[in-house]
Amino acid sequence: MEESDEETEAPELPLEILVYILSFLHAADRKEASLVCRSWYNASQDQSYQRKVTFSFPASAASLELVRGLSRKSRCSLRISQLDGFSVSRSLLLEVGLRLGPKVESLALPGSSVTEASLLGLLPCLTSLRRLDLRGLDSLFMSGAFLSREEHRRQVGSALCGLEELDLSDLRYLSDLTFTRLTGCTPRLRRLSLAGCHIAFEFDPYRGCPVGAGEDSSALLSLRNLKRLLTQQKSTLVALDLSRTSITPESLRAIAQVQDLKLEELFLQGCKELTDYSVEILVKHQPGLLQLDISECMELTSRSVEAVARGLKSLSHLSLSHDWRITEKGLADLLVLPGLKVLDLSQCLNISGAEIVSGLKRSSTSRAPLETLNFRSCTYIKDLAVFSLAQLLGSRLRELDLTSCVNVTDLSVCAIATYLQRLLVLRLGWCKEVTDWGLLGLLQDAECELHNDTGDNGPRFTRTFGNMGFFKPPRMPFEDKPKLVTQVDLQQFTEQAGASLLALRRLQELDLSACMKLTDSSVTQYPDLQRLALSMLPDITDASLESVGRHCRGLTSLTLSHCPGITDRGVAQAAPHLQRLQHLHLSGCSNITDRSLQLLMQHCKRLKTVDVSRCKNVSMATVELLHANLPFLENVHYKLVGADLSLTD
């Protein structure tokens, strides 16, 4: 049989098959694949990938075309910034209402001074809106006339009857009248944020009398009005944010005791007047809380921790950050909560981790399934605690923050690499005792040379080091049955080969800022990294940047601030490989010149943030050229560019 000379085209895969194939890719990889051909682009736009996508853009003439393009989507979320009272902003909001009205599920207007007339022209069109973010829009509430007309309230109420989330944070001019009018249009709220608002909880300074009687105020929002809303919408409201307000213990008790109110999330960050007694009352009346943020509440002690551990049996997220008076007491009971997944103890200065280990040692059936653990600036955390926690938490932990835990050493890093194999985020910034040995899983007798004649430059590895590959995690002497790690265990561990940080194959974020003993030897291959911070590392050079560029091609954020060894040569070698980069920080890199910015314009066209502050060899003219040539660039930090900051006699 003779073969046909004509070439036959391969049949195209069905759209459903392409969608299934693309589902195995990260979002960044899927975005790259969408550029291959029209069928791949159509597959990448499938609704299964669009659930949490928000389209963010400023108010400009160019955004009009973007809005028209979004009209092809069945639903979308919008974040429109820099709106004002001029014609461009009015035209943009009009276009959003006409083209996207019933399709918009979420709307945020940050950094805007939108007029009342413009917003009232838009809101009645958004009939499918589920989330509305009006934080900081003082221009809307300053006059006190927003939604004062019955006709406007009827139109807006008809559109927002299904709204579930309302963010009114940081509004200086929110009053009883405007609050009542707006929330009267949203009868089914599930989440309400009033963070940073001026709320009169006990005393009305304008009337000179206690809050609780009289007519609604046109000057401020009162506790009486807030309680009225909680009572009216108690059947749906489950999340309340009163962070950074002047809420008092008596006011918190009044809110917690609203009849039939069953909160699941409560945020009280920075409410400095709260006491242990108020937390105990809260826990008693709201036992169904799943998330609780009582960070930066300076008067709280371990009594609050004990109350939470006793009363909130379903708790999954707890933040105690900056609560300086909290000690180890009560943490063991807290770690027995069966649903606790996120625990933030950052800047709790009296925490050593011993009680947390004790709590986790209890029966595995009641042990907290922690996924995120934050010890930032807990200076009493040492290797013993980290080692025990790594073994006890094992494959469950996804995020670990040890930033500024100055007593953490290479032993902790080896334990993390050995046991926390599914870690996604690891922050070790300012852990100044961490060295190349720890990151590479090597002992002092590994194949290396110590060159004492080079001063404090640390170990220099032999030529065979680059072929070492991944290290197999060692079998610990206490591997079969977890127990509290002792100094003897640590000594046994030091006599074995540890696991390299490269063993964390799922790692997406790594922060090694200010780990000043690190050199080029340990900045190696982390193929799945998306965010990498290497600031203030005096001994890393262009070799590290070149390695990052070649092996971490999925990076979206790279921080190299105050690294004097980074030059244009390193940028030239890395930039062609970092085409997905969105955020680049080069502040204080004294050897970076205009040449690096030109390379960024050529290769890194998706950059959104660039920081070249204090780069003395960068000119303002090139910074302006960078801003003009990168289409997605939103923020350029250029403080003191071109200035020589070196000290002279």
Disulfide bonds with the S-S distance in Angstrom:
none
